[in-house]
């Protein structure tokens, strides 16, 4: 009898112990809602969860909640995520703002003259699918999640995870719990109009928040006992906030999600709603404040979180410590999805020739080079382990758009007002060619035509034709010197200047950094005036009206981070023109050559101040009687034409010579983002017989100073400068607006 009682008591004790053990090992799931930039509050909440000792057993997320949740599930601690998100430049990541060094010289020039570019396929204007292709976001996720690249079952991550996306064709939710983690997260966060849809298999996916922005029911089905939910969704707006079409559209879209949250909120065991009212989905500049708001709100629930932690056992699986690799080893490459563009073209842009081990920065530069071509909607890639080593697999989506229309505006004191209409066509004759035509209307009609066959690091072929014209008042004494005419009694002469330049050239990259052009060119130059008469009742006087034929070479290097307001980098442009023949309007032509070089160095000396140093010079050999292509200094703000050299303190075409040397120094102060104050000084020696007489070594004959304001706008730079020269003793104002074309 005693033995039976003993066994009965033992059974009761063991049963109670098992029950207590069960209660001490509850599973906790965390659900993170979408909300764009407001989702950064999730990071602050996770910090408090870790502080309370809560063991997270499952994570579910949508959109930004998927990004934060996926990174946390992969092994990052909340503290690591806090440090990471505070330093990320979200404006560059979201807008696919590629660094200038990723673009070829042709691509830099093409991309830095439009305010807007729209698809024009089948000769119909349309809006692009999104502001961003999401390439930079994908690149970042690849780098951050490289340590789990072989994990295709998301339940096998350090913390089991799934996220929600929306099938845009079927308008239904898709639970992503297998596959390639960076792709899944990218699909869940593909916010409509901001990011392009992501194609996974036979589905086209967008932001999961469209159908399920708070997947609590799906998380509960995973067997968790307690759910901690973080909600950063919008509330319905008041009538005074519904003043624009996007705000009304957002309100309509929020009806369903807000209605659904009424029941989901009650089903959440610990509901945390950070105070992110007043922030928008793109307020990433407020990231520090938003993260702190999440931490502040979660701390109000700290006692409840600690009680949950006390009911949990020890962590059953180890959290890994992600370490970003400095280099990447590639033994083989597979390309999938490329039809129009060859393997050699793609690998040439990537600068990859496996087997190879390269640093991650160089690899990222290659991806940027390929993306900068604008020939691909998406460049998906991943690393896989194979018996031979590491395989780099690309899944490429080529852009179906072949035609586009670009628009831009510009004003300066030489060309005056101008509006640009650009037509661009890709794959005209070959898979890797591009043709562009700029038609410029305004105070002066101009055009520019370019055709370019891109061979990457091999010799590329280009054709270029430009027409430029302007009228400008010039000091009569300068015209007397250059034109050898008597202008007694005339103070100013209005020049009518026309230039047509046609070039055929070969281009290659020299030492992988310099662009080298070699070609032949034809130039027609017409310079005349109606201010003076040629006599015999002939109105006007023609200084030059000749066709010139010859060869040219140009060597360029450009590592500036910004063309108009650089903070770092070098720029070099050197060219040599050899003119061999002429139609010889003035019957005085002799063969001549012109060499010209310009060097600029930009260096930040603090967070706000940048010092820019420029040196330039040029000389002419032969052609003593052909003055129309000499060097003419003065003015500022226009696109370079022939040998017109900008110079503070003097109006356009104020100083002439067959040689010049010039130095300029500028200090730029960015007092508010994209707003600049700058001061500058330039000095020069210029004239005829400058170098043989060694006068270029003497103290400067010409000096000028400038005080300016600049603003970086979507139309291009706005620049206003007041300049002064002690030799002239009068000031000159220069204003320029928009990209130069």
C-alpha positions in Angstrom: 0.0 0.0 0.0 2.8 2.4 0.9 4.5 1.5 -2.4 1.4 2.5 -4.4 1.1 5.8 -2.5 4.8 6.5 -3.2 4.4 5.9 -6.9 1.2 8.0 -7.0 2.9 10.9 -5.3 5.9 10.6 -7.6 3.6 10.6 -10.6 1.8 13.8 -9.4 5.2 15.5 -8.7 6.5 14.6 -12.2 3.2 15.8 -13.8 3.4 19.1 -11.9 7.0 19.5 -12.8 6.3 18.9 -16.5 3.5 21.4 -16.4 5.7 24.0 -14.7 8.5 23.2 -17.2 5.9 23.7 -20.0 4.8 27.0 -18.6 8.5 28.1 -18.3 9.1 27.4 -22.0 6.5 29.4 -23.9 7.2 30.3 -27.5 7.1 34.0 -28.4 6.4 35.3 -31.9 7.0 38.8 -33.1 5.0 40.4 -35.9 6.3 43.6 -37.5 4.0 45.7 -39.7 4.9 47.6 -42.8 5.2 51.4 -42.8 8.1 52.5 -44.9 10.5 54.7 -43.0 8.2 54.5 -39.9 9.2 50.8 -39.7 12.6 51.8 -38.4 10.8 52.0 -35.1 10.9 48.2 -35.1 14.7 48.4 -34.4 14.0 50.4 -31.2 11.4 47.9 -30.0 13.8 44.9 -30.6 16.4 46.6 -28.5 14.0 46.7 -25.6 13.0 43.0 -26.1 16.6 42.0 -25.9 17.1 44.1 -22.8 14.1 42.4 -21.2 15.6 39.0 -22.0 12.7 37.9 -24.3 13.6 34.9 -26.5 12.1 35.4 -30.0 11.1 32.0 -31.4 9.5 33.2 -34.7 9.3 36.5 -36.7 6.8 37.5 -39.3 7.0 40.8 -41.2 5.6 42.8 -44.0 7.4 45.4 -46.1 9.8 47.3 -43.8 8.9 44.9 -41.1 10.2 42.1 -43.4 13.5 43.9 -43.9 14.1 44.5 -40.2 12.7 41.1 -39.2 14.6 39.2 -41.8 17.9 40.8 -40.8 17.2 40.1 -37.1 16.2 36.5 -37.9 19.5 36.0 -39.8 21.5 36.6 -36.7 22.0 40.4 -36.3 21.4 41.7 -32.8 19.1 44.7 -32.2 22.2 46.7 -31.2 23.9 45.9 -34.5 20.8 46.8 -36.5 20.6 50.1 -34.6 24.1 51.0 -35.5 23.6 49.8 -39.1 20.4 51.7 -39.9 21.7 55.0 -38.3 24.6 55.1 -40.8 22.8 54.0 -44.0 22.3 56.7 -46.6 18.7 55.8 -47.5 18.3 58.4 -50.1 21.1 56.8 -52.2 19.8 53.3 -51.5 16.2 53.9 -52.3 16.6 56.1 -55.3 19.2 53.9 -57.0 21.5 56.9 -57.0 24.5 55.2 -58.5 27.9 56.8 -57.8 29.2 58.8 -60.9 32.3 56.5 -61.1 30.0 53.6 -62.0 29.0 55.3 -65.3 31.0 55.5 -68.5 31.9 59.0 -69.7 29.1 58.7 -72.3 26.6 57.7 -69.6 27.7 60.6 -67.3 27.1 63.1 -70.0 23.8 61.6 -71.0 22.4 61.4 -67.5 23.5 64.9 -66.4 21.4 67.0 -68.8 17.8 65.8 -68.2 15.4 67.0 -65.5 13.1 64.1 -66.4 13.2 61.1 -68.7 10.0 59.1 -69.7 9.5 55.9 -71.7 8.5 56.5 -75.3 8.0 53.0 -76.6 5.8 52.6 -79.7 6.0 56.4 -79.8 3.7 56.7 -76.8 4.7 58.6 -73.7 4.2 56.7 -70.5 5.1 56.9 -66.9 7.8 54.6 -65.5 6.7 51.7 -63.3 8.5 53.2 -60.3 10.9 55.8 -59.0 13.5 53.1 -58.3 14.4 49.7 -59.6 15.3 48.6 -56.1 18.8 47.6 -57.3 20.7 49.4 -54.5 18.3 47.9 -51.9 18.9 44.4 -53.3 22.7 45.0 -53.4 22.7 46.0 -49.7 20.6 43.0 -48.7 22.9 40.6 -50.6 25.9 42.0 -48.7 24.2 42.0 -45.3 22.7 38.5 -45.7 25.7 36.8 -47.3 26.2 34.6 -44.2 22.8 32.9 -44.8 22.9 32.7 -48.6 22.8 28.9 -48.6 19.7 28.8 -46.3 16.6 28.3 -48.5 14.3 27.1 -45.7 13.6 30.2 -43.6 12.7 28.0 -40.6 16.3 27.0 -40.5 17.5 30.6 -39.9 18.8 31.4 -36.4 15.2 32.6 -35.8 12.5 31.1 -38.0 11.0 33.7 -40.3 8.5 34.4 -43.0 7.3 37.5 -44.8 4.2 38.5 -46.8 4.1 39.8 -50.4 1.3 40.5 -52.8 0.7 38.7 -56.1 -0.2 41.8 -58.2 -2.0 39.7 -60.9 -4.2 37.8 -58.6 -4.4 40.3 -55.8 -3.7 37.7 -53.2 -1.1 37.3 -50.4 1.9 35.1 -50.8 3.7 33.7 -47.8 7.4 33.7 -48.4 9.2 31.2 -46.1 11.5 29.5 -48.6 13.8 30.6 -51.4 16.5 33.3 -51.4 16.1 35.5 -48.4 17.2 38.9 -50.1 14.8 38.2 -52.9 11.9 37.4 -50.6 12.5 40.5 -48.5 12.9 42.7 -51.6 9.5 41.4 -52.9 7.8 42.0 -49.5 9.1 45.6 -49.5 8.4 46.5 -53.1 6.3 49.5 -52.3 4.1 50.4 -55.3 5.4 53.4 -57.3 8.5 53.6 -55.2 10.0 50.2 -56.2 9.5 48.0 -59.3 7.7 44.7 -58.8 9.8 41.6 -58.2 9.4 38.5 -60.3 9.8 35.3 -58.4 9.1 32.2 -60.4 5.8 32.8 -62.3 4.6 35.4 -59.9 5.0 39.2 -60.0 5.1 40.4 -56.4 4.8 43.8 -54.7 4.5 45.1 -51.1 2.7 42.6 -48.8 1.0 45.5 -47.1 -1.5 45.7 -49.9 -3.2 42.5 -48.7 -1.8 41.9 -45.2 0.2 44.4 -43.4 0.1 42.6 -40.0 0.3 38.8 -40.5 -0.7 37.9 -36.9 -3.0 35.0 -37.8 -0.3 33.4 -40.0 2.2 33.7 -37.2 -0.2 32.2 -34.6 -0.6 29.2 -36.9 3.2 28.5 -36.5 2.5 27.3 -32.9 3.6 30.3 -30.9 2.1 31.0 -27.5 2.6 34.7 -27.1 2.6 37.3 -29.9 4.3 40.7 -29.5 3.1 43.0 -32.2 4.6 46.3 -33.4 2.2 48.4 -35.5 3.5 51.5 -37.4 0.6 51.8 -39.8 -1.1 55.1 -40.7 -4.3 56.3 -39.0 -7.1 57.7 -41.1 -6.3 61.4 -41.9 -8.5 64.4 -41.1 -10.1 66.4 -43.9 -7.5 69.2 -43.6 -4.8 66.7 -44.4 -6.5 65.4 -47.5 -5.3 68.2 -49.9 -3.5 66.2 -52.6 -4.3 63.3 -54.9 -1.6 61.0 -53.3 -3.0 61.8 -49.8 -6.5 60.8 -50.9 -5.2 57.6 -52.6 -3.3 56.7 -49.4 -6.5 57.3 -47.3 -8.5 54.9 -49.6 -5.8 52.3 -49.4 -5.7 52.6 -45.6 -9.5 51.9 -45.1 -9.1 48.1 -45.3 -5.9 47.8 -43.3 -7.2 50.0 -40.5 -10.5 48.1 -40.3 -8.6 44.8 -40.1 -6.4 46.0 -37.4 -9.4 46.4 -35.0 -9.6 42.6 -34.6 -5.8 42.0 -35.0 -5.0 44.4 -32.2 -7.2 42.5 -29.8 -5.5 39.3 -30.8 -2.1 40.6 -29.9 -0.8 39.7 -26.5 1.6 42.6 -26.2 0.6 45.4 -28.6 3.2 48.2 -29.2 2.3 51.2 -31.3 5.2 53.7 -31.5 4.3 57.3 -31.8 5.2 57.9 -35.5 2.4 60.2 -36.3 3.5 63.0 -38.6 6.1 60.9 -40.3 5.7 59.6 -43.9 6.8 56.3 -45.5 9.8 58.1 -47.0 11.0 60.1 -44.0 14.2 58.2 -43.8 16.1 61.4 -42.9 14.3 61.2 -39.6 15.6 57.7 -38.9 17.3 58.4 -35.6 14.1 60.0 -34.2 11.9 57.1 -35.4 14.2 54.4 -34.0 14.2 56.3 -30.6 10.3 56.5 -30.7 10.1 52.7 -31.1 12.4 52.2 -28.1 10.5 54.8 -26.0 7.1 53.1 -26.6 8.4 49.6 -26.0 10.0 50.6 -22.7 6.5 51.4 -21.4 5.8 47.6 -21.7 9.2 46.6 -20.1 7.6 44.9 -17.0 5.3 42.8 -19.1 8.2 41.8 -21.4 10.3 40.8 -18.4 7.5 38.6 -17.1 7.3 36.8 -20.5 11.1 36.3 -20.4 10.8 34.7 -17.0 8.4 32.1 -18.4 10.9 31.1 -21.1 13.7 28.5 -21.1 17.1 29.0 -22.5 17.8 29.9 -26.1 17.6 26.6 -28.0 19.6 27.6 -31.1 22.7 29.8 -31.2 22.6 33.3 -32.7 25.4 33.7 -35.2 27.5 36.9 -35.4 27.4 38.2 -39.0 30.7 39.5 -40.3 30.8 41.4 -43.5 33.4 39.9 -45.8 36.0 42.2 -47.4 36.5 40.0 -50.5 34.6 37.5 -52.6 35.9 34.4 -54.4 34.2 33.5 -57.7 35.1 30.3 -59.5 32.4 30.3 -62.1 29.6 32.5 -63.4 26.2 31.6 -64.9 24.0 34.1 -66.7 20.3 33.6 -67.0 17.7 35.8 -68.6 20.0 37.7 -71.0 18.8 37.6 -74.6 19.7 40.9 -76.2 23.0 41.4 -74.4 25.9 39.0 -74.8 27.9 37.3 -72.1 31.0 39.2 -73.1 29.2 42.5 -72.9 27.8 41.8 -69.4 31.1 40.4 -68.0 32.9 43.3 -69.5 30.7 45.7 -67.5 31.1 43.6 -64.4 34.9 43.5 -64.9 34.8 39.8 -64.0 36.9 37.0 -65.5 36.6 33.9 -63.2 38.2 32.3 -61.4 39.0 35.5 -59.4 39.0 36.8 -55.9 38.1 40.5 -55.7 37.3 42.9 -52.8 33.6 43.6 -52.2 33.9 47.2 -53.2 35.3 46.3 -56.6 32.5 43.7 -57.0 29.9 46.3 -56.1 31.4 48.7 -58.6 30.9 46.1 -61.3 27.2 45.7 -60.4 26.9 49.4 -60.5 28.6 49.6 -63.9 26.1 47.2 -65.3 23.1 48.9 -63.7 24.2 52.3 -64.9 23.7 51.2 -68.5 19.9 51.4 -67.9 19.7 48.2 -70.1 18.4 46.1 -67.2 15.3 46.4 -65.0 16.8 44.1 -62.4 20.1 42.4 -61.8 19.5 39.5 -59.5 22.5 37.4 -58.3 23.5 35.0 -55.6 26.5 33.0 -54.5 26.2 29.2 -54.4 28.6 26.5 -53.2 29.6 24.0 -55.9 32.2 21.2 -55.9 34.5 23.4 -57.9 34.2 26.3 -55.4 31.8 29.2 -55.5 29.3 29.9 -58.3 28.0 33.4 -59.0 24.5 33.0 -60.6 22.9 36.0 -62.3 19.2 36.2 -63.0 18.8 39.2 -65.2 15.7 41.0 -66.4 16.5 43.0 -69.5 14.7 46.3 -70.0 12.0 46.1 -72.6 12.0 49.8 -73.1 14.1 50.9 -76.1 13.0 54.5 -76.5 12.7 57.5 -74.1 12.1 61.2 -74.2 14.2 63.5 -72.0 13.3 67.0 -71.0 15.4 69.8 -69.5 15.7 73.5 -69.1 18.7 75.8 -68.9 19.6 79.5 -68.7 23.0 81.1 -68.8 24.3 84.5 -69.9 25.8 83.2 -73.2 23.1 80.9 -74.7 20.3 82.6 -72.7 17.1 80.6 -72.2 16.9 77.0 -73.6 14.6 74.0 -73.4 15.8 70.5 -74.3 13.8 67.8 -75.9 15.9 64.6 -76.2 15.0 61.4 -78.0 17.0 58.3 -77.1 16.8 54.9 -78.9 18.7 51.8 -77.8 19.5 48.8 -79.9 19.2 50.6 -83.2 21.5 48.5 -85.3 23.2 46.4 -82.7 22.4 44.9 -79.3 24.8 47.3 -77.5 24.4 50.6 -79.4 22.5 53.8 -78.5 21.5 56.9 -80.4 20.4 60.2 -78.9 19.2 63.4 -80.5 19.0 66.7 -78.5 16.8 69.5 -80.0 17.3 72.7 -78.1 14.9 75.6 -78.5 14.9 79.0 -76.9 16.9 82.2 -77.6 19.2 80.0 -79.8 18.3 76.9 -81.8 20.8 74.1 -81.3 21.1 70.4 -81.7 23.3 67.5 -80.7 23.3 64.0 -82.2 25.2 61.0 -80.8 25.5 57.4 -81.9 27.6 55.1 -79.8 28.4 51.3 -80.0 29.5 50.3 -76.5 32.2 47.6 -76.5 33.1 48.1 -72.8 36.9 47.7 -72.4 37.4 47.1 -76.1 37.5 49.9 -78.7 34.0 51.4 -78.9 32.8 53.4 -82.0 31.0 56.8 -81.8 29.5 59.4 -84.2 28.8 62.9 -83.0 27.3 66.0 -84.6 26.6 69.3 -82.8 25.3 72.7 -83.8 25.7 75.7 -81.5 24.9 79.4 -82.0 24.8 82.5 -79.9 25.0 86.3 -80.1 27.2 88.2 -77.8 28.4 91.8 -77.4 32.2 92.0 -77.4 34.6 94.9 -76.8 35.5 96.5 -80.2 39.2 96.8 -79.2 39.4 93.0 -78.9 37.9 92.6 -82.3 40.4 95.0 -83.8 43.2 92.9 -82.4 41.9 89.6 -83.5 40.1 90.5 -86.6 42.5 93.1 -88.0 39.7 95.6 -88.8 39.4 99.2 -88.1 36.6 99.9 -85.6 37.3 103.5 -84.9 34.3 105.1 -83.1 32.7 101.8 -82.2 32.8 100.6 -78.6 30.9 97.3 -78.8 30.4 94.7 -81.6 27.7 92.1 -81.5 29.1 88.8 -82.7 26.9 86.2 -84.4 28.6 82.9 -83.7 27.7 79.5 -85.3 29.6 76.3 -85.0 28.9 72.8 -86.5 31.1 70.0 -85.4 31.0 66.4 -86.8 33.2 63.7 -85.4 33.8 60.0 -85.9 35.9 58.4 -83.1 37.1 55.3 -81.4 37.0 55.2 -77.6 38.6 52.9 -75.1 39.4 52.8 -71.4 43.1 53.5 -70.8 44.6 52.0 -67.7 41.0 51.1 -66.7 40.4 54.7 -65.6 41.0 57.1 -68.5 38.8 57.5 -71.5 40.8 57.8 -74.7 39.2 59.1 -77.9 40.9 59.1 -81.3 39.0 60.4 -84.3 38.6 62.7 -87.3 36.5 65.8 -87.3 34.9 68.4 -89.5 34.1 71.8 -88.2 32.2 74.7 -89.9 32.7 78.0 -88.1 30.7 81.2 -89.1 31.6 84.3 -87.1 30.1 87.6 -88.3 28.5 90.8 -87.2 26.0 93.4 -88.5 27.4 96.1 -86.3 29.9 97.1 -89.0 29.7 97.1 -92.7 32.1 95.5 -95.2 31.7 98.4 -97.7 30.1 98.7 -101.1 26.7 98.8 -99.4 27.2 95.3 -98.0 25.5 95.0 -94.6 27.6 93.2 -92.0 31.2 91.9 -91.8 32.3 88.2 -91.9 35.3 87.3 -89.7 35.2 83.6 -90.5 33.1 81.3 -92.6 35.2 78.2 -93.2 35.1 74.4 -93.1 38.0 72.8 -91.2 39.0 69.2 -91.5 41.5 67.3 -89.3 42.1 64.7 -86.6 41.8 64.9 -82.8 42.5 63.0 -79.6 41.1 63.4 -76.2 42.0 61.9 -72.8 39.6 62.2 -69.9 39.5 61.1 -66.3 36.6 61.8 -64.0 36.2 60.6 -60.4 34.2 63.6 -59.0 31.3 62.5 -56.8 29.2 65.4 -58.2 29.7 67.3 -61.5 28.6 70.7 -60.2 29.1 70.6 -56.4 31.9 68.0 -55.9 33.2 67.2 -52.5 35.9 64.7 -53.6 37.7 63.4 -56.7 39.7 64.4 -59.7 38.8 65.6 -63.1 41.1 65.8 -66.1 40.3 66.7 -69.7 43.1 67.0 -72.3 42.6 67.3 -76.0 44.8 67.8 -79.1 43.3 69.0 -82.4 45.2 68.9 -85.7 43.6 70.9 -88.5 44.9 69.8 -91.9 42.6 71.3 -94.4 40.2 74.2 -94.8 37.8 75.7 -97.3 39.8 78.9 -96.4 37.2 81.7 -96.6 39.8 84.3 -95.7 42.4 82.8 -98.0 45.0 82.8 -95.3 44.8 79.2 -94.0 47.9 77.3 -92.9 48.0 74.0 -91.0 47.7 74.4 -87.2 47.2 72.4 -84.0 45.7 73.2 -80.7 46.4 71.6 -77.3 44.3 72.2 -74.3 44.1 70.7 -70.8 42.1 71.2 -67.6 42.6 69.6 -64.2 40.4 69.9 -61.1 40.9 68.5 -57.6 38.1 68.5 -55.0 38.8 67.8 -51.4 36.6 68.0 -48.3 38.3 69.7 -45.4 35.3 69.2 -43.1 31.7 68.1 -43.2 30.6 71.4 -44.7 33.7 72.8 -46.4 35.2 71.7 -49.7 38.3 73.1 -51.4 38.5 73.0 -55.2 41.7 73.6 -57.1 41.8 74.0 -60.8 44.7 74.4 -63.3 44.3 74.8 -67.1 46.2 75.9 -70.1 46.5 75.7 -73.8 48.6 76.7 -76.8 48.3 76.9 -80.6 51.0 76.0 -83.1 50.8 77.4 -86.6 47.8 79.1 -88.2 48.9 82.6 -87.1 46.3 84.2 -89.4 43.4 81.9 -88.3 42.2 83.7 -85.2 38.6 82.3 -84.9 39.8 79.3 -83.0 42.1 81.1 -80.6 41.5 81.0 -76.8 39.0 83.5 -75.5 38.7 84.0 -71.7 35.7 85.3 -69.7 32.2 84.4 -68.5 30.8 81.5 -66.6 27.9 79.0 -66.6 27.7 77.7 -70.1 28.5 74.3 -71.8 32.0 74.4 -73.2 32.3 75.3 -76.9 35.6 75.3 -78.8 38.2 77.3 -76.9 36.0 79.7 -74.9 37.5 79.5 -71.3 35.5 80.6 -68.3 37.1 83.4 -66.2 35.6 85.2 -63.2 35.7 89.0 -63.3 35.4 89.4 -67.1 32.4 89.1 -69.5 32.5 86.4 -72.2 35.1 86.8 -74.9 37.1 89.5 -73.1 40.6 88.2 -73.3 42.2 86.6 -76.4 45.5 84.8 -77.2 47.1 81.8 -78.9 48.1 80.6 -75.5 47.0 80.8 -71.8 47.7 79.5 -68.4 45.1 79.7 -65.6 44.6 78.7 -62.0 41.5 78.9 -59.9 40.7 78.2 -56.2 37.3 77.9 -54.7 36.0 77.3 -51.2 32.5 75.8 -51.0 30.4 75.8 -47.9 27.3 73.7 -47.8 25.4 75.5 -45.1 22.2 73.6 -45.6 21.8 70.3 -47.6 22.1 71.1 -51.3 22.6 74.8 -50.6 26.0 76.3 -51.0 27.9 79.5 -50.5 31.3 79.8 -52.3 34.1 82.2 -52.8 36.6 81.9 -55.6 39.7 83.5 -57.2 41.2 82.9 -60.6 44.4 84.2 -62.1 45.7 83.9 -65.6 48.3 84.9 -68.2 47.0 85.0 -71.8 48.1 86.5 -75.1 49.9 86.0 -78.3 53.4 84.6 -78.4 52.9 83.8 -74.7 55.0 80.7 -74.4 58.0 81.5 -76.7 58.4 84.8 -74.9 58.1 83.0 -71.5 55.5 85.6 -70.4 53.4 82.8 -69.0 56.0 82.5 -66.2 55.5 86.1 -65.1 53.1 87.4 -62.4 49.5 87.1 -63.6 48.1 89.8 -65.9 44.5 88.9 -65.2 42.8 88.3 -61.9 39.2 87.8 -60.9 37.2 87.1 -57.8 33.7 85.6 -57.2 31.2 85.3 -54.5 28.3 82.9 -55.2 25.3 80.9 -54.1 24.4 77.6 -55.5 21.6 75.1 -55.0 21.3 71.5 -56.3 17.8 71.1 -57.7 16.1 68.4 -59.8 16.4 70.7 -62.8 20.1 70.9 -62.3 22.2 73.4 -60.4 21.1 77.0 -59.7 24.1 79.2 -59.6 24.3 83.0 -58.9 27.7 84.6 -58.9 29.0 88.2 -58.5 32.5 88.6 -59.9 35.0 91.4 -59.9 38.3 92.1 -61.5 40.7 94.8 -60.2 41.9 95.4 -63.8 38.4 96.1 -65.1 37.2 97.8 -61.9 33.6 96.8 -62.5 31.6 93.8 -61.4 29.9 91.1 -63.5 26.9 89.1 -62.5 26.5 85.5 -63.9 23.4 83.3 -63.4 23.0 79.8 -64.5 20.0 77.4 -64.0 19.7 73.8 -65.0 22.0 71.1 -66.4 24.3 72.4 -69.1 23.6 71.2 -72.6 
